[in-house]
Amino acid sequence: MSRGPGKVQRAILAKLEADPRGCFWLTEFVGAGYTESHYKSAYRATVKLHEAGLIGVKLFRYGRETVAIHKLDVDPCEITRRAKRNPDELRALLAMAGR
């Protein structure tokens, strides 16, 4: 029986509240040098939060799958559209996504 959100789920929610953009990349959450098990753990936590209706999730494909986690009232596509108009912002977003 579940006792509420787990440690990783709470960390994802806290990061989402603290992020001024209202969205971030999953690779940004797990940090540089992450292991496959860390990524999968964070991905599972993301899916559970999304299924519970607490966050939004958007999958992008920039050569490989990239997961954007966002607040329900934020459109992650608008953030990427804005970045495409500003090359410096696009480079920053891709750097945060681990590219």
C-alpha positions in Angstrom: 0.0 0.0 0.0 1.4 3.4 -1.0 2.2 6.0 1.7 2.4 8.9 -0.7 5.0 10.2 -3.1 8.5 8.6 -2.8 11.8 10.4 -2.3 12.5 10.8 -6.1 8.9 12.0 -6.7 9.1 14.6 -3.9 12.5 15.8 -5.4 10.9 16.1 -8.9 8.0 18.1 -7.5 10.4 20.4 -5.5 12.6 21.0 -8.5 9.5 21.8 -10.6 8.3 24.3 -8.0 11.7 26.0 -7.8 12.3 26.2 -11.5 11.3 29.6 -12.9 10.5 28.2 -16.3 8.0 25.8 -14.9 9.6 22.9 -16.8 12.9 21.0 -17.0 14.5 18.1 -18.8 14.7 14.7 -17.1 18.4 14.6 -17.8 18.8 18.0 -16.1 17.1 16.5 -13.0 19.4 13.4 -12.8 22.5 15.5 -13.4 25.7 15.0 -15.3 27.3 11.6 -15.1 24.1 9.8 -14.2 23.8 6.0 -14.4 21.2 4.1 -16.3 19.6 3.0 -13.0 19.3 6.7 -11.8 17.7 7.7 -15.1 15.2 4.8 -15.0 14.3 5.5 -11.4 13.6 9.1 -12.2 11.7 8.1 -15.3 9.5 5.7 -13.3 8.8 8.5 -10.7 7.9 10.9 -13.5 5.5 8.4 -15.0 3.8 7.9 -11.7 3.4 11.6 -11.0 2.0 12.1 -14.5 -0.5 9.2 -14.0 -1.6 10.9 -10.8 -2.2 14.2 -12.7 0.4 16.1 -10.7 2.7 17.0 -13.6 2.8 17.1 -17.4 5.3 15.2 -19.5 6.2 15.8 -23.1 8.5 13.6 -25.1 10.8 15.2 -27.7 13.1 13.4 -30.2 16.3 15.3 -30.9 18.2 12.3 -32.3 17.2 10.4 -29.1 14.3 10.6 -26.7 14.3 13.6 -24.4 11.7 13.9 -21.6 10.4 17.4 -20.6 8.7 17.6 -17.2 6.4 20.6 -16.8 3.8 22.2 -14.6 0.3 21.5 -15.9 -0.2 25.2 -16.8 3.1 25.4 -18.8 3.4 24.5 -22.5 6.9 23.0 -23.0 6.5 23.4 -26.7 6.3 27.1 -26.3 9.6 27.1 -24.4 11.3 25.2 -27.3 9.7 27.5 -29.9 11.0 30.5 -28.0 14.4 28.8 -27.9 14.4 28.2 -31.7 13.9 32.0 -32.3 16.9 32.7 -30.0 19.9 30.5 -30.8 21.6 31.3 -27.4 18.6 30.0 -25.5 18.4 26.9 -27.7 22.1 26.1 -27.0 21.4 26.6 -23.3 18.3 24.2 -23.4 20.3 21.6 -25.3 23.2 21.9 -22.8 20.7 21.4 -19.9 19.4 18.3 -21.8 22.8 16.8 -21.9 23.6 17.4 -25.5 
